[in-house]
């Protein structure tokens, strides 16, 4: 069972990451070193905002909730699986520091715990909705702060 879970996790992660890269590039956004506009610049256009809201408000919550909640819950709903799932969720949102090392974002770990609780208590659909609302609020805040830089 562990091998099946690991294989499914790796396959789903690779496919979802590839899907996001394809979608961002379709809208002309720079992902990695692919050329094109940066994501921050793309958020200054209506197409960029729509693409980002779609990815963050629809695609990412569905993929991440399936990967980090639904799939692990098929094997166990215990505390260990909850912690591992939340760790993986935080790792997926890891950020690079100045040295190029990936730093585990602690808020996403706790958010993973919240989404686990919601999925376990109220169902996966409610966890997806909460995740979607969270992402849309974060993207909107990011867009607003970049649209009106302080002088």
Phi and psi in degrees as a GROMACS rama.xvg file:
@    title "Ramachandran Plot"
@    xaxis  label "Phi"
@    yaxis  label "Psi"
@TYPE xy
-63.1859  -41.6396  UNK-2
-62.9612  -41.4924  UNK-3
-62.6523  -43.4005  UNK-4
-62.0622  -45.3536  UNK-5
-64.7029  -43.5874  UNK-6
-63.597  -43.5655  UNK-7
-64.4847  -41.1877  UNK-8
-60.5125  -49.8094  UNK-9
-63.2364  -46.131  UNK-10
-61.2328  -46.9308  UNK-11
-64.5169  -41.2407  UNK-12
-62.2029  -47.3177  UNK-13
-63.5298  -45.3428  UNK-14
-65.6995  -41.8188  UNK-15
-68.9464  -38.6606  UNK-16
-63.813  -42.2586  UNK-17
-63.8822  -41.9073  UNK-18
-60.1803  -43.1487  UNK-19
-65.1784  -41.5481  UNK-20
-62.3768  -45.1709  UNK-21
-60.2179  -44.1644  UNK-22
-64.5084  -45.8829  UNK-23
-61.9925  -43.0234  UNK-24
-66.1536  -32.9639  UNK-25
-59.5736  -35.436  UNK-26
-90.0234  10.8491  UNK-27
76.0957  20.1052  UNK-28
-89.6925  145.638  UNK-29
-79.1632  119.834  UNK-30
-123.665  119.58  UNK-31
71.1824  -127.71  UNK-32
-117.969  50.4023  UNK-33
-94.3577  -3.57426  UNK-34
83.3201  179.602  UNK-35
88.8039  -173.958  UNK-36
-74.7166  150.412  UNK-37
-72.1872  161.469  UNK-38
-62.6423  -38.5508  UNK-39
-61.3561  -42.2692  UNK-40
-67.0572  -36.8339  UNK-41
-65.3511  -28.4084  UNK-42
-70.272  -6.37911  UNK-43
-88.7601  -3.77301  UNK-44
-114.014  154.968  UNK-45
-62.5561  -43.1015  UNK-46
-59.8856  -41.3148  UNK-47
-64.94  -41.7764  UNK-48
-65.0751  -44.3114  UNK-49
-62.5089  -44.3482  UNK-50
-61.7161  -44.9673  UNK-51
-66.8375  -42.1999  UNK-52
-64.246  -38.2421  UNK-53
-65.8781  -46.5153  UNK-54
-65.5702  -46.3915  UNK-55
-81.5078  -27.5624  UNK-56
-96.8765  -17.0629  UNK-57
-124.889  -61.5603  UNK-58
-66.8174  -53.7481  UNK-59
-60.6172  -46.8826  UNK-60
-60.062  -39.7804  UNK-61
-65.3612  -49.5089  UNK-62
-64.069  -45.1482  UNK-63
-70.0356  -37.7405  UNK-64
-69.0469  -36.6956  UNK-65
-64.7763  -47.8142  UNK-66
-67.4888  -44.3995  UNK-67
-99.3623  -10.6678  UNK-68
-124.312  -61.7788  UNK-69
-60.995  -48.3988  UNK-70
-63.58  -51.6656  UNK-71
-62.7277  -33.9149  UNK-72
-67.6428  -17.8787  UNK-73
-68.9614  -24.2979  UNK-74
-99.4269  -36.0728  UNK-75
-166.688  147.491  UNK-76
-114.591  16.6286  UNK-77
-76.5408  175.838  UNK-78
-63.2805  -41.6743  UNK-79
-61.2087  -45.7634  UNK-80
-64.7411  -37.9345  UNK-81
-60.9766  -44.8087  UNK-82
-67.507  -42.8291  UNK-83
-63.7819  -44.2764  UNK-84
-60.8062  -43.4547  UNK-85
-67.6385  -35.5593  UNK-86
-64.1626  -44.6363  UNK-87
-62.7904  -42.0021  UNK-88
-59.005  -44.659  UNK-89
-66.2962  -38.8666  UNK-90
-63.17  -37.3421  UNK-91
-63.1453  -24.105  UNK-92
-103.615  16.9165  UNK-93
-59.9987  149.556  UNK-94
-123.366  148.585  UNK-95
-88.3819  136.759  UNK-96
-88.3116  -172.124  UNK-97
-62.9113  -25.7637  UNK-98
-87.5023  -1.24685  UNK-99
85.0997  6.21522  UNK-100
-84.5671  143.695  UNK-101
-82.0007  126.553  UNK-102
-103.314  131.548  UNK-103
-76.9108  117.698  UNK-104
-76.1855  112.269  UNK-105
-60.8894  -41.3504  UNK-106
-58.1141  -36.3506  UNK-107
-69.2743  -29.8054  UNK-108
-63.214  -47.292  UNK-109
-68.275  -34.1679  UNK-110
-64.5625  -37.1481  UNK-111
-61.094  -38.1022  UNK-112
-64.1903  -41.3322  UNK-113
-64.1898  -47.332  UNK-114
-63.0346  -35.737  UNK-115
-61.7438  -47.5601  UNK-116
-60.0719  -44.5919  UNK-117
-63.6377  -44.4299  UNK-118
-63.8183  -40.5192  UNK-119
-71.8118  -39.5582  UNK-120
-84.8198  -43.376  UNK-121
-112.998  -13.5804  UNK-122
113.324  158.58  UNK-123
-63.1946  -38.7606  UNK-124
-59.4441  -39.4732  UNK-125
-69.3761  -35.375  UNK-126
-65.6335  -39.1724  UNK-127
-64.5389  -42.9666  UNK-128
-62.9784  -46.2606  UNK-129
-62.3395  -43.3973  UNK-130
-61.0113  -43.7758  UNK-131
-61.5961  -47.0818  UNK-132
-60.863  -43.0436  UNK-133
-58.8211  -48.857  UNK-134
-63.6044  -41.6554  UNK-135
-63.9556  -41.5079  UNK-136
-63.0532  -41.2849  UNK-137
-66.6529  -42.6984  UNK-138
-65.7131  -42.2941  UNK-139
-61.8283  -42.1982  UNK-140
-63.8765  -39.9833  UNK-141
-65.1231  -42.6243  UNK-142
-63.9332  -45.0868  UNK-143
-64.6171  -40.0099  UNK-144
-71.0717  -27.9037  UNK-145
-85.8032  -23.6524  UNK-146
-75.5868  -29.2267  UNK-147
-127.405  73.8679  UNK-148
-65.3697  143.687  UNK-149
-74.4769  144.209  UNK-150
